[in-house]
Amino acid sequence: MGKGKGCSYYESGTNSSGNHWCNRGESKAGGNAYHYSNSDGSYYYRNNDGSRYYNNGKGFAKYTPPSSSSSRPKYYYYD
């Protein structure tokens, strides 16, 4: 397993839009965890439990819990 851009991974690369992607180590064990670090400063995480986190890099973030959760998405605004 490698290490890059602050994560452990077993696959990573850059897509045609210039965005870095990383299939995180948990995915190798049958999960579906990955993240994107985008060229515009935004980033997106998808975790093994199905939860998701998006940050636009400009003061807005959204956390979406797993579909099995009764929690609603959470929105964050910051300076």
Backbone bond lengths (Angstrom), bond angles and torsions (degrees), N, CA, C in turn:
res aa  C-N    CA-C-N  psi(-1)  N-CA   C-N-CA  omega(-1)  CA-C   N-CA-C  phi
1 M - - - 1.456 - - 1.525 108.06 -
2 G 1.292 116.85 135.43 1.448 121.55 -179.23 1.509 112.66 -92.14
3 K 1.308 113.81 -177.10 1.454 119.00 176.83 1.517 106.90 -141.56
4 G 1.333 116.91 131.59 1.453 119.29 -179.62 1.505 111.02 -164.62
5 K 1.314 116.57 146.13 1.469 121.97 179.59 1.524 111.09 49.58
6 G 1.324 118.04 35.99 1.457 120.84 173.83 1.508 115.49 80.60
7 C 1.328 119.12 17.13 1.462 118.90 179.07 1.516 110.08 -140.17
8 S 1.318 115.46 155.92 1.455 120.41 169.53 1.522 106.73 -85.07
9 Y 1.310 117.34 139.11 1.449 119.30 -176.89 1.519 110.28 -148.64
10 Y 1.310 116.52 164.83 1.451 119.01 167.58 1.520 111.98 -118.19
11 E 1.313 117.63 -9.68 1.459 122.28 171.99 1.521 108.14 -145.97
12 S 1.305 116.95 143.89 1.461 119.59 172.94 1.520 108.48 -157.72
13 G 1.308 115.69 165.86 1.449 119.59 179.17 1.511 110.82 179.42
14 T 1.305 115.15 -168.33 1.464 122.22 178.04 1.521 107.60 -129.66
15 N 1.326 115.94 129.81 1.466 118.56 -178.47 1.527 111.01 -84.14
16 S 1.316 116.52 179.33 1.463 121.23 -174.71 1.524 113.37 -66.26
17 S 1.334 117.05 -16.55 1.466 120.93 177.12 1.524 111.96 -89.14
18 G 1.332 117.49 1.20 1.457 121.21 179.96 1.512 113.68 84.10
19 N 1.328 117.51 14.57 1.460 121.74 -179.22 1.525 110.42 -95.12
20 H 1.327 116.17 131.83 1.461 121.74 178.17 1.517 109.17 -77.56
21 W 1.329 117.30 135.28 1.458 120.98 175.07 1.517 108.66 -126.41
22 C 1.295 114.98 154.59 1.456 121.34 -176.58 1.521 108.91 -145.19
23 N 1.325 117.44 118.54 1.454 122.75 173.29 1.523 105.61 -86.85
24 R 1.317 117.32 108.58 1.456 120.92 -170.49 1.521 112.23 -73.74
25 G 1.314 116.26 161.33 1.454 123.23 -173.21 1.509 115.11 -53.91
26 E 1.339 117.50 -33.04 1.459 120.19 -179.29 1.523 111.02 -62.73
27 S 1.311 117.36 -25.73 1.463 121.01 -178.53 1.520 111.13 -65.05
28 K 1.318 116.33 -34.06 1.456 120.68 -178.84 1.521 110.75 -61.44
29 A 1.318 116.47 -28.53 1.465 121.34 -179.15 1.527 111.47 -86.96
30 G 1.314 117.16 16.11 1.458 120.26 176.00 1.514 114.62 102.64
31 G 1.317 116.97 2.55 1.459 119.84 179.21 1.517 111.16 -88.58
32 N 1.309 115.61 -166.39 1.461 120.56 -179.54 1.522 108.43 -141.32
33 A 1.314 116.60 56.39 1.460 121.24 -177.53 1.525 109.62 -99.66
34 Y 1.325 115.96 130.94 1.452 119.44 177.64 1.519 109.33 -155.74
35 H 1.314 116.12 166.96 1.458 119.24 170.68 1.520 110.46 -144.96
36 Y 1.309 114.00 158.23 1.455 123.16 174.00 1.517 108.26 -120.18
37 S 1.324 116.17 133.63 1.459 122.53 168.19 1.520 105.16 -111.25
38 N 1.298 116.77 109.02 1.458 121.27 -170.18 1.521 113.11 -89.54
39 S 1.307 115.94 153.73 1.459 121.37 -176.47 1.522 112.76 -65.75
40 D 1.329 118.02 -17.62 1.469 120.71 178.20 1.531 112.70 -88.70
41 G 1.344 117.33 5.57 1.466 121.16 179.06 1.518 113.80 94.48
42 S 1.315 118.07 -7.26 1.463 120.73 178.48 1.527 109.82 -84.22
43 Y 1.323 115.91 162.68 1.458 119.56 174.64 1.521 110.44 -149.20
44 Y 1.319 114.36 157.01 1.458 122.17 -173.13 1.521 108.86 -141.07
45 Y 1.325 116.02 130.88 1.466 121.45 176.89 1.516 109.33 -118.83
46 R 1.305 116.21 138.32 1.458 122.70 170.76 1.525 105.29 -123.11
47 N 1.329 117.32 122.48 1.457 122.02 -174.83 1.522 111.77 -100.50
48 N 1.328 115.42 162.64 1.467 120.61 -178.67 1.517 113.07 -56.24
49 D 1.316 117.67 -32.37 1.471 120.10 -177.62 1.532 112.49 -79.90
50 G 1.326 116.89 -0.11 1.458 120.86 179.62 1.519 113.67 94.24
51 S 1.329 117.77 -7.30 1.465 119.72 177.52 1.529 109.32 -71.64
52 R 1.323 115.40 156.56 1.458 121.10 -177.95 1.526 109.89 -136.53
53 Y 1.314 115.51 148.85 1.456 121.09 177.34 1.522 107.91 -136.69
54 Y 1.331 115.60 130.08 1.461 121.16 177.75 1.517 109.09 -127.53
55 N 1.305 117.16 135.23 1.457 122.64 175.92 1.525 106.62 -131.71
56 N 1.333 116.29 125.86 1.468 118.37 -176.94 1.527 112.98 -83.86
57 G 1.335 117.36 -1.93 1.456 120.85 178.43 1.512 113.78 74.26
58 K 1.339 116.97 7.10 1.462 121.35 -176.36 1.519 112.15 -132.45
59 G 1.318 117.14 21.30 1.461 118.82 175.93 1.511 116.14 109.69
60 F 1.321 117.47 8.57 1.460 119.97 179.29 1.525 109.72 -134.46
61 A 1.330 115.91 137.32 1.463 121.21 175.76 1.519 109.24 -141.35
62 K 1.313 115.56 151.98 1.465 121.23 178.38 1.523 108.94 -137.01
63 Y 1.333 115.52 129.99 1.463 121.71 173.60 1.523 107.99 -110.71
64 T 1.314 116.75 127.03 1.462 122.07 177.20 1.523 108.12 -113.49
65 P 1.330 117.46 117.69 1.464 119.85 -178.73 1.531 111.22 -69.54
66 P 1.334 116.93 167.24 1.463 119.31 177.25 1.525 111.24 -60.33
67 S 1.310 117.00 153.87 1.464 120.26 -178.53 1.524 111.98 -63.90
68 S 1.331 117.23 -21.98 1.466 120.81 178.57 1.532 112.09 -75.87
69 S 1.320 116.71 -10.22 1.466 121.68 -177.95 1.525 110.63 -89.68
70 S 1.313 115.24 149.15 1.468 119.42 175.99 1.531 111.20 -88.60
71 S 1.325 116.88 -2.56 1.466 121.27 179.98 1.520 111.04 -71.17
72 R 1.321 114.91 151.26 1.469 120.95 176.27 1.529 109.30 -93.48
73 P 1.320 116.75 160.33 1.467 119.27 175.22 1.526 111.11 -57.58
74 K 1.318 115.88 150.14 1.463 121.87 178.58 1.525 108.10 -115.97
75 Y 1.329 114.95 137.46 1.456 121.79 -179.92 1.517 108.63 -114.56
76 Y 1.324 116.37 140.43 1.458 121.65 -178.95 1.523 108.92 -128.70
77 Y 1.320 115.53 136.47 1.459 121.89 175.02 1.522 107.24 -124.59
78 Y 1.297 117.30 134.56 1.457 120.72 -177.22 1.525 109.32 -146.24
79 D 1.331 114.84 165.09 1.473 120.57 179.25 1.508 110.41 -89.49
